Amino acid sequence: MSAPRLPLSRAVSPLELFFDLVFVLALGQLTHHFVAHLTWRGGAETLVALIAVVGIWTFTTFEITMLDIERKGTKIVTVAVMALGLFANAGIAHAFDDSPWLFVVPMLAALIGPSVYAAVTAPDDALRGHYLRVLLWFLVSTPLWLIGAMVEPDTRLWFWAAAAGVDLIGTWLAHPVPGRRIDSRQLAFDAEHVVERMRLFLIIMLGETVLTLGRVITEHHDDALVLTLAFGCFLALVCLWQIYFARAESEVVRDITRTADPISAVHLGLSAIYGVVTGLVIFAAGAETLLGHAHTDRAGVAGVLILIGPAVYLLSQAFYFHRETGTGWLPRVVGAAVLAVTAIAAYWLPPWLVIVVLVLILGGLAVRLSRAATTESIGGAEGH
């Protein structure tokens, strides 16, 4: 018989919100790196760094919920990871050229240190055993990160990509070893708290993308076309916000309160965060580049990115809803497919037309999901 699940016992603490703000810098650095290296290799470098820094957030968020942020030791670990995350995020800018250690050393310390703390202080044998298995996975990826930092920049990406792949697979599979895997149904867990953390993290990530638009507006304050297209990008972000918060969040909370395995449900959500952040970075890079070349005859790569980013964002949400709630995933898949098909043509379209198409697609999807939420609410009220 599974242990009873803890109800929502506390709100998100100020320290947790403070911790999340460190990752505003991460999104900005990832976007800047991609814009400065707008090639396939630059995209791969950005993705590797993204997996590392999002891994710090997801891993720490899960751990401090498990170990209770109100414990003195957990607070100390959280502040330490904040400091390490600050340096790792700042190190993204030169991680793939002449200063890899500023990125890789604090990143590894932010992942391995809390794992050691949890393996020693977790409140039961199951959790301590789980974090010991986590450390075994880090024994595989850490040498790859360190070797990558020691080799020449041209070779570094290959080692770091392998290391990031190990870390990502370990996270998605919950760090199993042969014959051993955590039984999440046996553990009490404040799942609603993590849902709230994911909600606030998404708002922060959307907010950082708004700041990217703000920087472009400041630089082109007297260009009417750029200002108009920037407003279109802002409308697209509002649609992305509405697509999740109109209905999806309530579905997630409802599922969390009903499932017999809340940790598994939260784990799926944390896994989807990687795709959500990837989509926002691609969108922000595409928007910054497109707005900087608003007067060209065709949008080029920027036009492709500004459509592909929201498609990745939608597919990541669709993955979670399909696996966990079974609802709301099909409209997102359809919207992502339309964006992807349109992106093929966007390379040759003028920038203004790309923005118009983007707003129409996302606006239509937001309206569709909002109406579905309203209909469901009315139906539920009449049923009572």
N, C-alpha and C positions, 0 to 999 in steps of 0.2 A: 504494500500500500504506500502511495506517495505521501510525503510530508505535506501538511497544510501550507498553503501559500500565504505569505504575509500580505495584508492589504497595504494600500498606499499609506505609508507611515510618516512621511515628511515631504516638505516642498524642496525644490532645488535650492541649495544653499548659496549664499553670496560667494563663497570660495569656489564652488563649481562654476558659477558664471564668470568669475575672474579667470579661472583656468581656461574656459572656452575662448576668451578674448585673445589669448596668445595665438590662436589659430586664424584670426583675422589676418595677421602678418603672413601666415603660411599661404593662404589663398592668393594674397597679393603677390608674393614672391613667385609662386608657381605661374601665375598669369604673366608676370614680367619676363620670366625665363622663357616661356613659350613664345611670347611676342618677339623677343630678341633672337630666338632661334626657331624661326617658323619653317622647319623642315621635318622630314620623317624622324631624323635623329633627335632633333630638338623635342619633338613630341614624345619620343620614347624616354628621353631624359626627364621630361616633366612628369611622365607617368610613374617612373621609378621613384622620384622624390615624393610624389603624391601618395603612393602606397606607404611609404615610410612614415610621413607625417600624419596621415589619416590613421595609420596603425597606432601611433602614439595616443591619439584621441580616443579611438574605440577601445583600445586595451585598458587605458587608465579609467575611462568612464565605467566600463564593466567592473573593474577591480574595486574602485572606491565605492561602488554600489554594493558589491558583495561584502566588503570589509567594513562598511559604514564610515562615511565621511566625518561623523562626529567623534570618532576615536582620535586621540591625539596623534598616534603613530600614522594613521591614514592621512591626517591633515598635513603632517610633515612631508610624507611621500608626495602628496599632491602639489605642494609648493615646490618641492625639489624638481618634479617633472615639469612644472611650469617654467622654471628657470632653464632647465635643459632644453625644453621645447623651444623657448625663445631663441637660444643660440643655434639650435638645429635649423629652425625656420629661417633665421637670418643667413645661415650658411648656404641656403639653396642657391643663391645668386652665383657663387663661385665654386660650387661643389664639383662641377664637371670640368673645371680648368685647373687653377693653381692653388686652390685652398679646400681640398676635400675633407680635411680633418675637422674643421669647424662644424661641418654638417654631420659627419658619420659618428664621431665620438659622443657628442651629447645625445644623438638619436639612439645609439645602442644603450647608453646609460639609462635613458628614459624608458626603455623597454625591459632591460635585464634587471635593473635595480628593483623596481616594484615587484617583479616576479620572484626575486629572492625574498623580499619582505613578505609576500603572500605565502610562499612555500613554508616559511617559518612561523608566521603568526595567524594564518587562516584558522577559523574557529572549529573546523572539523577535519577528519582524516581525508574525506573525499576531495575537499578543496585543496588541501595541502598536496595530495597526490596529483591533482590536476595541474597545479603550478609547477610541480617538479617535471611533469611531462612538457609543459611550456618551455622550461629551461632546456630540455633535451632538443627541442626544435630550434631554439636559439643557438645551441652548440653547432648546428648545421649551417645556419645562415650567417652567424657572426664572422667566421673566417673569410667568407666571400665578401662581406662588406669591408673588412680590413685589407684584404689583398687588393680589392678594387681601389682603395684609397692609396695604396702604395705604387700601383702600376701607372703607366702613362695615361693621360686623358683619353686617347683614342681607344684604349683597351678597357678602360674603367667601366664603361656602360655595360659590357657583357657580364662582368662579375657582379655588378650591382643589380642588374636585371635578374640574374639567377637568385641572388639573395632576396630581392623583393618578392620573387615568385615563391620561394620557400616560406617567407613570412605570411604572404597572402593566403597560400594554400593551408598553412597551419591555422590561421585565423578562421577561415571558412569551414574547415573540418573540425574545429574545436580541439586542435592539438592532440590527436590520438597517437598512441604507440601500439604495436602489435599486442592484442589481447587486453588492452586497457583503454578505456574512454570514460569520460565523466558521464554519470547518469543524472542529467539535469532535472529529471522529474522528482528526484529525492531531496532537492534543495529548496528551501524557502527563499524567495527572491522578490524584491520590490520592483517588479517589472514596470509598473506605471511610472515610477520615478525615471527609469531609463527612457521611456517614451517621451516624457517631458524634456529630458536632456536632448534627445534627438530633435524634438520640435524646436527648442531654443537654438540648437546648433544650426539647423537649417535656416532659421531667421537670420542668424549672424552671417552665414555664408551668402545669403541673398543680399544682406546689407553691404557686405564687402564688394559685391558686384555693382551695387548702386554707387559706391565710392569710386569704382573704376570709371563709371560714366561721368561722375562729377569731375574727375581729373581731366577728362577729355573736354567737357564743357568749359572748364576754366581755361584750357589751352586754346580753345577755338571760340572764345566768347563773342566774337564779332562776325561769325560765319553762320548765316541763317540756315543754310542747308545742313550743316553739321548739327546745329542745335535742334532742328526738326527731326533728324534721324536719331539723335540721342534721346529725344522724347519717345520716339517709336521703340527704342530699345528698353526704355523704362517701362512702357506699357507691356512689353513682352515679359519683363520680370514680374510685373504685377500679375500677369496671367499665370506664370509659373507658381507664384505664391498661392493664387486662388485654386489652382488645380490640386494642390495638396490640402490646403486648409478648408476648402469648401466641404469636403466629404471624407477625404481619406483619413484624416486624423481621427475622426470619430469612429471609423471602422477599425482602426488599429487598436484604439482604447477598448472598444467593445470586444474585440477578439482576445486581447490580453486578459480581460476580466473573466472570460469563459474557458480559456484553454487550460488543459491539465499540465501543460509544460511551458510556463511563461518564459523560462530562460531560452528555450529553443526559439520561441517567437521573437524575443528581443535579439537573439543572435542573428536571425534572418534580417531584421531591420538594420542592425549594425553592419552587416555585410553589404546591404544595399547602399549604405552611406558612401562607400567607395565610388560607386557609379554616379551618385548624385553630385558629389564634389567634382568628379571628372567632368561631368556635363557642364557644370557652372564655370569651371576653368576654361573649357573650350569655348563656351559662349562669351565669357569676358574677354578672352584673347581675340576672338573673332570680332567682337564689337569694337574694341580699342583699335584694331587694325583697320576695320572698315571705316570707322568714323575719321580716322586719320587720312583716308584716301577717298573721301566722300564724292569728290568731283571727277573721279575716273570714269571711263566708259563702261567698265565691267568690274564686278566686285572681286573676282579672282578667288584665291584661297580663303580670304576673309569671309566672303559670302558663303562658302561651303561650311566653314567652322561655325558661323553664327546660327546655322540651321541644324548642324549635326550636334552641337552642344545640348540644346533642348531635347533632341531625340534621345540622347544617352540618358539625360535626366529622367525622361518619361519611361524609358525601358527599365531603368533601375527600380522605379516605383512599381511598374507593372510586375516585375519579378517577385517583389515582396507580396503584393496583393494576390497574385495568382497562387503562390505557395502557401500563404497563411490565411487569407480571408476568403479567397475564391471569388471575390467581387471587385469591380472597378478596374480590372486589368486590361480588358479588351479595348475600351476607348483610348487608353494610353498607348497600347501597341499600334492601333490604327493611326493615332496622331504622330507617333514616332516614324511610322512607315511613310506617311505623307511628307513629313519633314525631310526624311532621308532621300526620297525620290526627288523632291524639289531641290535638294542640295546639289544633285547632279547637274541641274541646269543653272544653279545660282552662280557658278563660276563665270558664266558669260553674261549674266544680267547686270544692269546698273545697280549701284548700291541702294538707291532709294526704293527700287522695286523689290529687292531682297527684303528690306525692312517691312514693306507693306505686306508681302506674302507671309513673313514670320508672324506679324501681329494678327493677321486674319486667321492663320491656322491655330495659333495658341488661343486667340480670343474665342474662336468657335469651340475649341475643346473645353475651355474654362466655362463657357455658357452651358455646354452640354452636361458637364459634371455638376454644375451648380443647380441646374434644373432637376437633375436626377436626385440630388440631395433634398431639394425642396419637396419633390413628389413623395420621397420616402418619409420625410418628416410629417407631411400632411396625412399620409396613409397610416403612420403609426399613431398619430393623434386621434384619428377617426376610429381606429381599432380599440382605443381605450374608452 
